[in-house]
């Protein structure tokens, strides 16, 4: 699995890739394994302003439904339209085509304050 080196992670198992002031957000490989087969994704509303840790999307699997939280404050700019047709992209490519939404972050420092890969691995034990 190709995991970009410059990702940041939330304790809720979201990953964040920051490019300028736009962040791409998805769930980690660990999270998608816990959910098992994803069958539906409720994408967030474009233009929605959110505070960190607000629930913004829902991922449903054959096992459970799970809220997806916005890891840092900002505004949703787009949901991943490919997930509407093929929600299993979250299982097959969680760090690539299985991204869930993009957002304009209020403060890039909030992203860099999230966990790095080593801290996330430690969280998983």
N, C-alpha and C positions, 0 to 999 in steps of 0.2 A: 504494500500500500504506500502510495506516495503522499507523505505528509509534509506540507510546506514548513520550512524551518522557522519562519517568522510569525507563527501563530501565537496568540494569547488565549488563555482559557479561563472560564468562570467555574465556580464551584458547582454550578448547575449543569456542567458538562457541555456548555456551548463553546465553540471556538470562534475567534475573531481574527480576521485578516484586515489590517488597516493599510489603506493606500491613499495618502493625502488625508482628507477629512472624511473619506468614505470607507466604511467598514462592511465587509461581507461576513455574515454570521451563519453558522450551521451547528450541527451537533456532532460530538466526537464519535469515533469508532466505538469506544466503550459504551456510549449512550445508545447507539443504534443496535449494538449487540444485546443490551439489556431489554430493549423494546421488542426485538425480533423483527418479523416481517412487517414493514410499514405499508399500510394500505390506503391511508388518506392523510393529507396535510391541509390544515386550514391556515392560509397565509395571512400575514398582517395587512392592515389597510395602509395603502400608500398615503404619505403626507401626515401620518399620525405622529404627534410629538409624544415622547415617552420619557419617563424617569427610569434610571437603572433598576433592574429587577422587576419591572412591570411585565405581566404575562402578555405576549403579543401574538402568539401562534399556538396551534395545537398539532401534535403529531399523533396519529392513531395507528396502532399496530393490531395484529391478531391477538395480542396479549393484553394491551392497555392503551389508554390515551394519556398523553403527557403534555403539559404546558411547556412552551418554550418562552424563556424570559429574555428580555433585552438586557445584554450584559452591561451596557453603559448608557447614559442619557443621550438622547438625540432624536432624530426624525426618520421614520421609515421612508425610504425612497422607492423601493420596489421589492416585491416578492418574486420568488423564482417560478415563472410560469410553467417550466418543464415539470415541476412536481405535481401539477394538477393532472397531467396526462400520465405521469409515471412516478408515483410517490416512492417506489422502491429504489430510486436513485440515491435516497438517503442511506440505504443499506449497501448498495454496490459501490458508491463513490462519495462517501460522506464529506471528504475534503475537497471535492472537485465539483462535478455537476449536481451534487446533492445539497448544495448550499440552500439556505432557507430564505434569507432576506438580506437586503443591503440597506444601510442607513448612513445618514450624515451625523457624525458624532459632534456633540457640543464641545468636548474638550479631549483632544488626543491623549493627554496625560492620563485620563481615566482608563484608556485602553492599555497603556504601558504599565499601569498599576495592577492589571490582571496577572494571573499566573503565567509563567513561562513553561516550556515543555517539561523541564525537570521538576518544577513544583507540582505540575499536574500529575506527573507520574507518581510522585510521592503521595499525593492525595488518594490515588487509586490503590496505593499500598503495594 
